[in-house]
């Protein structure tokens, strides 16, 4: 159990994540990615109304929906039963100083409570950050033809140039938003 409770070094976790790609391909010709699940859920809920949603989601998306459900269940199990109560997120002092300058001082959870709390959702800033950010992530994933995990793990592992362009765009966008846009919002 101790092995599961402590962080794994990059040189162990990285290759294990990398082995997921050939494992999925060998196990059934599957590609790793999560953003396509939204399309699968829409095809289930609103079948036949849109040409984009008219496809055999049971054949192409059922395994991916089960995978996403496993992510949610696994996250719940870890948060409820495997995280010590005094678990503190390790953040560098320089990062803490930068965050404090933006008004973020609570590091007790996985995300800052000053930004991602239910009470903040009803504020203009909260709506902009949570709803607007969620929309932009969804729109960007669809526009890029996949999410960061799909492009960054599967796409790069299979040497796809569009995935390289998408990953460079994801990182560039993250840098621009965190350095230029976030200080203006907060």
GIVEN-V62616 format. One record per backbone hydrogen bond with DSSP energy under -0.5 kcal/mol. NH is the residue of the N-H (numbers start at 1). CO is the residue of the C=O. Records with the same first field share a line. If there is no record, write none. Layout:
NH->CO + CO
This chain:
4->1
5->1
6->2
12->9
13->9
14->10
16->12
17->13
18->14
19->15
20->16 + 17
21->17 + 18
22->18
23->19
24->20
25->21
26->22
27->23
28->24 + 25
29->25
30->24
37->34
38->35
39->35
40->36
41->37
42->38
43->39
44->40
45->41
46->42
49->46
53->50
54->51
55->53
57->55
59->56
60->56
61->57
62->57
65->61
66->62
67->63
68->64
69->65
70->66
71->67
72->68
73->69
74->70
75->71
76->72
77->73
78->74
79->75
80->76
81->77
82->77 + 78
83->78
84->82
87->84
89->107
91->89
96->92
97->93
98->94
99->95
100->96
101->97
102->98 + 99
103->100
104->99
105->103
107->105
115->112
116->112
117->115
120->117
121->117 + 118
122->118 + 119
123->120
127->123
128->124
129->125
130->126
131->126 + 127
132->127
133->128 + 129
134->130
135->131
136->132
137->133
138->134
139->135
140->136
141->137
142->138
143->139
144->140
145->141 + 142
146->141
151->147
152->148
153->149
154->149 + 150
155->150
156->151
157->153
158->154
159->156
160->155
161->159
164->160
165->161
166->162
167->163
168->164
169->165
170->166
171->167
172->168
173->169
174->170
175->171
176->172
177->173
178->174
179->175
180->176
181->176
182->177
184->180 + 181
185->181
186->182
